[in-house]
Amino acid sequence: MIEFKLEGDFIPMIQLLKAANLVQTGGEAQIVVTEGLVKYNGEVDYRKRLKVKKGDTVEFDGNKIIVV
């Protein structure tokens, strides 16, 4: 489990995946999101620019990110 401390109101999904070191590039992040490999609050979400906020959880490749 990864705790990600959010600075500001939100972070776009693809930036969060990069910041948590779960993908190498923004392009890779876009691919995994559009292929339905990422879960947002327990459900698959295909939005690359989704605004992830405090209290949200994101799951990818066996990793769970909790945004605090």
Beta strands, then each sheet from edge to edge (+ up, - down):
strand 1: 2-4
strand 2: 11-12
strand 3: 38-40
strand 4: 43-44
strand 5: 51-52
strand 6: 57-60
strand 7: 63-67
sheet 1: 1+ 7+ 6- 3+ 4-
sheet 2: 2+ 5-
end
